[in-house]
């Protein structure tokens, strides 16, 4: 807490610490799954209870998507996790990653492109 600048937003500061700690743990332990990705698996649907069929399909899609994200490099996973799994704004993501906002946009665009490629290579999907 001694390094926190009074008047600065607390959430981006704290999340940057969390992201750095997660990165350090992954390097030292050789783990590939990030903290943000594990937290997404624990989310519950926002709506009323889905039908059993919908629940199974949603779980399959979540697993398929997370597997694709896990295949990406650290930088790609970090920007996707911050924007979509943690629901951070571009400005908050930039603050956490320590990069300009425009860099977040370009990294996110490239990361999503690589994710699309991984998912396409992993198997063709149909959304019937």
C-alpha positions as CSV (number, residue, x, y, z in Angstrom):
1,X,0.0,0.0,0.0
2,X,3.0,2.3,0.5
3,X,3.4,2.6,-3.3
4,X,-0.2,3.5,-4.1
5,X,-0.5,7.1,-5.3
6,X,-3.3,8.9,-3.5
7,X,-5.9,10.1,-6.0
8,X,-5.2,7.3,-8.5
9,X,-7.8,4.7,-9.3
10,X,-7.4,1.8,-6.9
11,X,-8.8,-1.0,-9.1
12,X,-6.3,-0.8,-12.0
13,X,-3.4,-0.5,-9.5
14,X,-4.5,-3.6,-7.6
15,X,-5.2,-5.6,-10.8
16,X,-1.8,-4.7,-12.2
17,X,-0.3,-6.2,-9.0
18,X,-2.5,-9.3,-9.4
19,X,-1.5,-9.6,-13.1
20,X,2.3,-9.3,-12.3
21,X,2.0,-11.8,-9.5
22,X,0.2,-14.3,-11.7
23,X,2.8,-13.9,-14.4
24,X,5.6,-14.5,-11.9
25,X,3.9,-17.6,-10.5
26,X,3.4,-19.0,-14.0
27,X,7.0,-18.5,-14.9
28,X,8.3,-20.0,-11.7
29,X,5.9,-23.0,-11.6
30,X,5.7,-23.5,-15.4
31,X,2.0,-23.2,-15.3
32,X,0.1,-22.2,-18.4
33,X,-3.3,-21.3,-17.0
34,X,-3.7,-17.8,-15.7
35,X,-5.6,-16.6,-12.7
36,X,-8.1,-14.6,-14.8
37,X,-8.9,-17.7,-16.8
38,X,-9.5,-19.9,-13.8
39,X,-11.9,-17.2,-12.3
40,X,-14.0,-17.3,-15.5
41,X,-14.6,-21.0,-15.1
42,X,-16.3,-20.2,-11.8
43,X,-18.8,-17.7,-13.2
44,X,-22.5,-18.5,-13.1
45,X,-24.9,-17.5,-15.8
46,X,-26.6,-14.1,-15.2
47,X,-30.0,-15.2,-16.3
48,X,-32.5,-17.7,-14.9
49,X,-31.5,-21.4,-14.9
50,X,-30.8,-22.5,-18.4
51,X,-32.3,-25.7,-19.9
52,X,-30.1,-28.8,-19.4
53,X,-29.3,-28.7,-23.1
54,X,-28.3,-25.1,-23.0
55,X,-26.1,-25.6,-20.0
56,X,-24.3,-28.5,-21.6
57,X,-23.7,-26.5,-24.8
58,X,-22.6,-23.4,-22.9
59,X,-20.1,-25.5,-20.9
60,X,-18.7,-27.1,-24.1
61,X,-18.4,-23.6,-25.7
62,X,-16.7,-22.2,-22.6
63,X,-14.2,-25.1,-22.5
64,X,-13.5,-24.8,-26.2
65,X,-12.9,-21.1,-25.9
66,X,-10.7,-21.4,-22.8
67,X,-8.7,-24.1,-24.5
68,X,-8.1,-21.8,-27.4
69,X,-7.2,-18.9,-25.2
70,X,-4.8,-21.1,-23.2
71,X,-2.9,-21.9,-26.4
72,X,-2.1,-18.2,-26.9
73,X,1.0,-16.5,-25.7
74,X,1.1,-14.6,-22.4
75,X,0.6,-11.2,-23.9
76,X,-2.4,-12.3,-25.9
77,X,-4.0,-14.1,-22.9
78,X,-3.4,-11.0,-20.7
79,X,-5.1,-8.5,-23.0
80,X,-8.1,-10.9,-23.7
81,X,-8.5,-11.7,-20.0
82,X,-8.4,-8.1,-19.0
83,X,-10.9,-6.9,-21.6
84,X,-13.4,-9.8,-21.7
85,X,-13.0,-12.0,-18.6
86,X,-12.5,-9.1,-16.1
87,X,-14.7,-6.7,-18.1
88,X,-12.2,-3.9,-17.9
89,X,-12.4,-0.8,-20.1
90,X,-9.6,-0.1,-22.6
91,X,-8.3,2.6,-20.3
92,X,-8.2,0.2,-17.3
93,X,-6.6,-2.5,-19.4
94,X,-3.9,-0.1,-20.6
95,X,-3.3,0.9,-16.9
96,X,-2.9,-2.7,-15.8
97,X,-0.7,-3.7,-18.7
98,X,1.3,-0.5,-18.5
99,X,0.8,0.3,-22.2
100,X,-0.9,3.1,-24.1
101,X,-4.6,2.7,-24.9
102,X,-3.9,2.4,-28.6
103,X,-1.6,-0.5,-27.9
104,X,-4.4,-2.2,-26.1
105,X,-6.6,-1.9,-29.2
106,X,-3.9,-3.2,-31.5
107,X,-2.9,-6.1,-29.2
108,X,-6.5,-7.1,-28.7
109,X,-7.2,-7.1,-32.4
110,X,-4.1,-9.2,-33.1
111,X,-4.8,-11.5,-30.2
112,X,-8.4,-12.1,-31.3
113,X,-7.2,-12.8,-34.8
114,X,-4.8,-15.4,-33.5
115,X,-7.6,-16.9,-31.3
116,X,-9.9,-17.2,-34.3
117,X,-7.1,-19.0,-36.2
118,X,-6.5,-21.4,-33.2
119,X,-10.2,-22.1,-32.9
120,X,-10.6,-22.7,-36.7
121,X,-7.6,-25.1,-36.6
122,X,-9.0,-26.9,-33.5
123,X,-12.1,-28.0,-35.4
124,X,-14.9,-26.6,-37.4
125,X,-17.9,-25.6,-35.4
126,X,-21.5,-25.1,-36.3
127,X,-23.9,-23.0,-34.4
128,X,-27.2,-24.7,-35.1
